Amino acid sequence: MMNRGQVVKLEKGEFLQVEGDVCKTWGYVCKGLVRVYYMRDREEVTEQLSIDGDGFLDCESFFKQTPSNRYVQMLEPTTLFLFTRLDGSEILSDNYEIRRFFRYLMEKVLLEKKKRILDSIFKPAKERYEKLMTERANLVLRTPSSIVASYLGVTPETLSRIKAKNN
């Protein structure tokens, strides 16, 4: 497996992808913190946060091979394992265990996105925050509050009020 894919180390603040790039890789976070976001009305909207052991992907750009409106930024020094489309195809055809792992990562990424969309429609901000703290407290503790607020779809002030009421 190590002859396919690539280990990449990026520093805090570095970008793996910027708006206009075509997503050529899907990634696995060996160690670190990755944020996928886009701009809406000059504001950053955090779509995905991935930490140690998580996968991440700009799905639409990767599968369609079209320019993306997403940024992929490191929020702390990060070590990634990146696979190109070709790497993935070769690995998946070569090894059943790797195929299972890739499927697990893809399902996790896609189901997390769907869950976030449904939560943003049906759950109030307080419940979304509490759920995130219950399920992924380590992620919340490692991520700046302004980015957590963006991920939850609330203002930093609203997040601050929610946190104050929970303490």
Secondary structure, DSSP 8 states (H G I E B T S, - for coil): -TTSSEEEEE-TT-EEE-TT-B--EEEEEEESEEEEEEEETTEEEEEEEEETT-EE--HHHHHHT-B-SEEEEESS-EEEEEEEHHHHHHHHHH-HHHHHHHHHHHHHHHHHHHHHHHHHHHS-HHHHHHHHHHHHHHHHHHS-HHHHHHHHTS-HHHHHHHHHHH-
